[in-house]
Amino acid sequence: FTSTEYIAFLKENHIRQSMDGKSRWADNIMIERWFRSFKYEEGYLTQYANIREARAAIKSYVHTYNFERCHSAINNQTPASYYYPALLIDHAA
């Protein structure tokens, strides 16, 4: 993703490239870690019958990861409760 044509396209469309130019694994460490988790916990374990089934499984994984799964790096909270606590207020109370 570092061809001159690709970089020109990004610049023309005011899109900031998210790596430091050295193309290292640490450039996008958070999403790389998430993608690793997804692959080993869902993607490699499942053979989807079709694209619709794959999309549903990915959607379910993302929901579980963000709203149900506690993460030690954020005081054993879910990402949703840590980053967006106001969105999780129980309005039924």
N, C-alpha and C positions, 0 to 999 in steps of 0.2 A: 504494500500500500504506500510505497514511497516513490513511485514513478513520477517523472516530471509532469505528465499529463494529469495524473491524479491530484498532485499537489496544486496544480493550476486550477483544477476544478474546485477544490476546497476553497482556495483563495477567492476565486470569482464569486462563490456563493457565500462568502463570509462565514465559513465553517472553520473552526479552530481544530487543528490536529492535536490529538490528546497524547502524543508521545514525544519524548524529548529529542527524537531524531536518531537515537542509537538503537531503536527497535529492541529494547530489552524487555524481559518478562515483567519487570517492576513498573513499567510505564503505566499499566492499568491494573495494578495489583488487586484492587478490590473486586473488579468484575472477573478477573482471571481466577481468583479464589472461588467466587460464586459459581463460575462455569465448571470448575473442577468438581465442586460439590455436586452440581447438577448431573454431570456426566457419570460420576461414580454411584450416585444414589438413585438415579432415575434413567438417564439416557442409555447407558450401557446395559442396563438390566432389562430393558423392555424393547420388544419388537412390535412396533405400532402397525396396525392393519392399514392405516391410511393417514393422510395429513391431518384430517379432522381429529382423529384420535390422538395424534402427537400434540397438536395444539391444545387440546383439552388437558392432557397430562402435564404439559409445560405450565399452563395457567394454574392448575392445581398445585404444582410444585412451588411456583412463585408465591402463591397465596400462603401456603403452609410456611415457607421460608420467612416471609415478611410478617405474618400475623400470628403464627402459632409456635414457631421455633425460637427458643431462647438462645442468645448468643453471649458467651462469656466475655467477649471484648466490650460489651455494652452493659455490664452489670447484670447479666443473666436476664435481660429484657428482650422482647421481640424488637426487631427494627422499627416496626410501626409504632409501638408504644414509646420507644426511645426518641425517635426523630419527630414524630407527629402525635404527641399525646392528646392534643385538643381534638383530633379527629376520632378518637376512640372513646369519647365521653358517652356514657350510657344515657341516652335521652329518654329512656323509658322510666327512669327512676324519678 
